[in-house]
Amino acid sequence: MLLSVTLTLLEGLAVTLELFGLTLLFALPLGLVISFGSMSRCAPLRWVVKTIVWVVRGTPLMLQIMVVFFGPGLLFGLPLPQRFTAAVVTFVINYSCYFSEIYRGGIQGVPVGQQEAGLVLGMTKSQVFFKVTLLQIIKRIVPPMGNEFITLVKDTALVRVISVYEITWMGETYIRKGMIWPLFYIAVFYLAVNGILTLLLGWLEKKMDYFK
């Protein structure tokens, strides 16, 4: 029985990790683009981007999942998208908005004087960004990004609302069979994944200590 439960939960864990990885793959760069939009000198663009970020951050992720999955069919009569695809799209949109605010804080936290000094020394704006600003931004955003990564791992459980067979959904099937202990087993998997993330992020923070 233990082996059977383990294999079933590992199958669900694979879906959880796939959703986690794809979200980071697309949300990290998209968040940077959105942060530039929120800091744009073009007022209409800045207003639109900030409004979208406000709406996404101000509404529950579970609600957004249902809107992305059921919305096209109910509003436009389109066929339902694939469940996992809908989950990925929702998570990318949601987390890119959160990441954008972290990026924005990191970029605006770097003293302007350092950028001006780089320009005075003959560096181009792109050279100043990549050689002066970027690494300092990374140093500033690692802790808040780490918190979002850990939250993302746990938020993947929400996709069960549209029947994506992630690890929590797999564990829930055993409740119907009268077993509760697989749920504690699931907690061990989550703790293991987040423990690994915590160690990696701690290592990265130490690597960035030379900016102190």
HELIX and SHEET records of a PDB file:
HELIX    1   1 LEU A    2  SER A   38  1                                  37    
HELIX    2   2 ALA A   43  GLY A   58  1                                  16    
HELIX    3   3 LEU A   61  PHE A   76  1                                  16    
HELIX    4   4 ARG A   83  GLY A  109  1                                  27    
HELIX    5   5 VAL A  112  VAL A  120  1                                   9    
HELIX    6   6 LYS A  125  VAL A  128  1                                   4    
HELIX    7   7 PHE A  129  THR A  133  3                                   5    
HELIX    8   8 LEU A  134  ASP A  155  1                                  22    
HELIX    9   9 THR A  156  ILE A  162  5                                   7    
HELIX   10  10 ILE A  167  ILE A  175  1                                   9    
HELIX   11  11 TRP A  181  LYS A  207  1                                  27    
HELIX   12  12 ASP A  209  PHE A  211  5                                   3    
END                                                                             
